[in-house]
């Protein structure tokens, strides 16, 4: 009985860590895409590019906060 509980707990922990890593990578890649698209859109003078820049700005702040949380957790893991 104890072996089954230990095995299930270990497998659940490993699966949760894998999911966390995948979500973290997806968030960082999305942040890079939003930042790059905003920079490219602000370089142009057309109205459409300014709308794209404003749209990208809306998504940047929550992704920066998620990135800060990811970095903080990784630093805490190291210490």
ROGU-805499 format. One record per residue (C-alpha): x, y, z; residue number from 1. Coordinates in Angstrom, 1 decimal, m for minus. Example, Ala and Ser with C-alpha at 12.3 -4.5 7.8 and 13.67 -1.06 7.14 Angstrom:
BEGIN
<atom><x>12.3</x><y>m4.5</y><z>7.8</z><pos>1</pos></atom>
<atom><x>13.7</x><y>m1.1</y><z>7.1</z><pos>2</pos></atom>
***
This chain:
BEGIN
<atom><x>0.0</x><y>0.0</y><z>0.0</z><pos>1</pos></atom>
<atom><x>2.8</x><y>2.5</y><z>0.9</z><pos>2</pos></atom>
<atom><x>4.7</x><y>1.6</y><z>m2.3</z><pos>3</pos></atom>
<atom><x>1.7</x><y>2.4</y><z>m4.4</z><pos>4</pos></atom>
<atom><x>1.1</x><y>5.8</y><z>m2.7</z><pos>5</pos></atom>
<atom><x>4.8</x><y>6.6</y><z>m3.1</z><pos>6</pos></atom>
<atom><x>4.8</x><y>5.7</y><z>m6.7</z><pos>7</pos></atom>
<atom><x>1.7</x><y>7.7</y><z>m7.5</z><pos>8</pos></atom>
<atom><x>3.1</x><y>10.7</y><z>m5.6</z><pos>9</pos></atom>
<atom><x>6.4</x><y>10.5</y><z>m7.5</z><pos>10</pos></atom>
<atom><x>4.7</x><y>10.2</y><z>m10.9</z><pos>11</pos></atom>
<atom><x>2.4</x><y>13.1</y><z>m10.1</z><pos>12</pos></atom>
<atom><x>5.3</x><y>15.3</y><z>m9.0</z><pos>13</pos></atom>
<atom><x>7.3</x><y>14.6</y><z>m12.1</z><pos>14</pos></atom>
<atom><x>4.3</x><y>15.2</y><z>m14.4</z><pos>15</pos></atom>
<atom><x>3.6</x><y>18.5</y><z>m12.6</z><pos>16</pos></atom>
<atom><x>7.2</x><y>19.6</y><z>m13.1</z><pos>17</pos></atom>
<atom><x>7.1</x><y>18.8</y><z>m16.8</z><pos>18</pos></atom>
<atom><x>3.9</x><y>20.7</y><z>m17.2</z><pos>19</pos></atom>
<atom><x>5.3</x><y>23.7</y><z>m15.4</z><pos>20</pos></atom>
<atom><x>8.4</x><y>23.7</y><z>m17.6</z><pos>21</pos></atom>
<atom><x>6.3</x><y>23.5</y><z>m20.8</z><pos>22</pos></atom>
<atom><x>4.1</x><y>26.4</y><z>m19.7</z><pos>23</pos></atom>
<atom><x>7.1</x><y>28.5</y><z>m18.7</z><pos>24</pos></atom>
<atom><x>8.7</x><y>27.9</y><z>m22.0</z><pos>25</pos></atom>
<atom><x>5.5</x><y>28.8</y><z>m23.9</z><pos>26</pos></atom>
<atom><x>5.1</x><y>32.0</y><z>m21.8</z><pos>27</pos></atom>
<atom><x>8.7</x><y>33.2</y><z>m22.5</z><pos>28</pos></atom>
<atom><x>8.4</x><y>32.5</y><z>m26.2</z><pos>29</pos></atom>
<atom><x>5.1</x><y>34.3</y><z>m26.4</z><pos>30</pos></atom>
<atom><x>6.7</x><y>37.3</y><z>m24.6</z><pos>31</pos></atom>
<atom><x>9.5</x><y>37.4</y><z>m27.1</z><pos>32</pos></atom>
<atom><x>7.0</x><y>37.3</y><z>m30.0</z><pos>33</pos></atom>
<atom><x>4.9</x><y>40.1</y><z>m28.5</z><pos>34</pos></atom>
<atom><x>8.0</x><y>42.3</y><z>m27.8</z><pos>35</pos></atom>
<atom><x>9.4</x><y>41.7</y><z>m31.3</z><pos>36</pos></atom>
<atom><x>6.1</x><y>42.4</y><z>m33.0</z><pos>37</pos></atom>
<atom><x>5.6</x><y>45.6</y><z>m31.0</z><pos>38</pos></atom>
<atom><x>9.1</x><y>46.8</y><z>m31.9</z><pos>39</pos></atom>
<atom><x>8.6</x><y>46.1</y><z>m35.6</z><pos>40</pos></atom>
<atom><x>5.1</x><y>47.7</y><z>m35.6</z><pos>41</pos></atom>
<atom><x>6.3</x><y>50.9</y><z>m33.9</z><pos>42</pos></atom>
<atom><x>9.0</x><y>51.3</y><z>m36.5</z><pos>43</pos></atom>
<atom><x>6.3</x><y>51.9</y><z>m39.2</z><pos>44</pos></atom>
<atom><x>4.1</x><y>55.0</y><z>m39.5</z><pos>45</pos></atom>
<atom><x>0.9</x><y>53.4</y><z>m40.8</z><pos>46</pos></atom>
<atom><x>m2.3</x><y>53.3</y><z>m38.7</z><pos>47</pos></atom>
<atom><x>m2.5</x><y>49.5</y><z>m38.8</z><pos>48</pos></atom>
<atom><x>1.0</x><y>49.1</y><z>m37.4</z><pos>49</pos></atom>
<atom><x>0.2</x><y>51.4</y><z>m34.5</z><pos>50</pos></atom>
<atom><x>m2.9</x><y>49.3</y><z>m33.8</z><pos>51</pos></atom>
<atom><x>m0.8</x><y>46.1</y><z>m33.8</z><pos>52</pos></atom>
<atom><x>1.7</x><y>47.8</y><z>m31.4</z><pos>53</pos></atom>
<atom><x>m1.1</x><y>48.7</y><z>m29.0</z><pos>54</pos></atom>
<atom><x>m2.5</x><y>45.2</y><z>m29.2</z><pos>55</pos></atom>
<atom><x>0.9</x><y>43.7</y><z>m28.4</z><pos>56</pos></atom>
<atom><x>1.3</x><y>46.1</y><z>m25.5</z><pos>57</pos></atom>
<atom><x>m1.8</x><y>44.7</y><z>m23.8</z><pos>58</pos></atom>
<atom><x>m0.3</x><y>41.2</y><z>m23.7</z><pos>59</pos></atom>
<atom><x>3.2</x><y>42.3</y><z>m22.7</z><pos>60</pos></atom>
<atom><x>2.5</x><y>43.3</y><z>m19.0</z><pos>61</pos></atom>
<atom><x>1.0</x><y>40.0</y><z>m17.9</z><pos>62</pos></atom>
<atom><x>3.7</x><y>38.1</y><z>m19.6</z><pos>63</pos></atom>
<atom><x>6.4</x><y>40.2</y><z>m18.0</z><pos>64</pos></atom>
<atom><x>4.8</x><y>39.5</y><z>m14.6</z><pos>65</pos></atom>
<atom><x>4.8</x><y>35.8</y><z>m15.4</z><pos>66</pos></atom>
<atom><x>8.4</x><y>35.9</y><z>m16.5</z><pos>67</pos></atom>
<atom><x>9.4</x><y>37.6</y><z>m13.3</z><pos>68</pos></atom>
<atom><x>7.6</x><y>34.9</y><z>m11.3</z><pos>69</pos></atom>
<atom><x>9.4</x><y>32.2</y><z>m13.3</z><pos>70</pos></atom>
<atom><x>12.8</x><y>33.8</y><z>m12.7</z><pos>71</pos></atom>
<atom><x>12.0</x><y>34.2</y><z>m8.9</z><pos>72</pos></atom>
<atom><x>11.0</x><y>30.6</y><z>m8.6</z><pos>73</pos></atom>
<atom><x>14.2</x><y>29.4</y><z>m10.4</z><pos>74</pos></atom>
<atom><x>16.3</x><y>31.6</y><z>m8.2</z><pos>75</pos></atom>
<atom><x>14.7</x><y>30.2</y><z>m5.1</z><pos>76</pos></atom>
<atom><x>15.2</x><y>26.7</y><z>m6.4</z><pos>77</pos></atom>
<atom><x>18.9</x><y>27.4</y><z>m6.7</z><pos>78</pos></atom>
<atom><x>19.3</x><y>28.9</y><z>m3.3</z><pos>79</pos></atom>
***
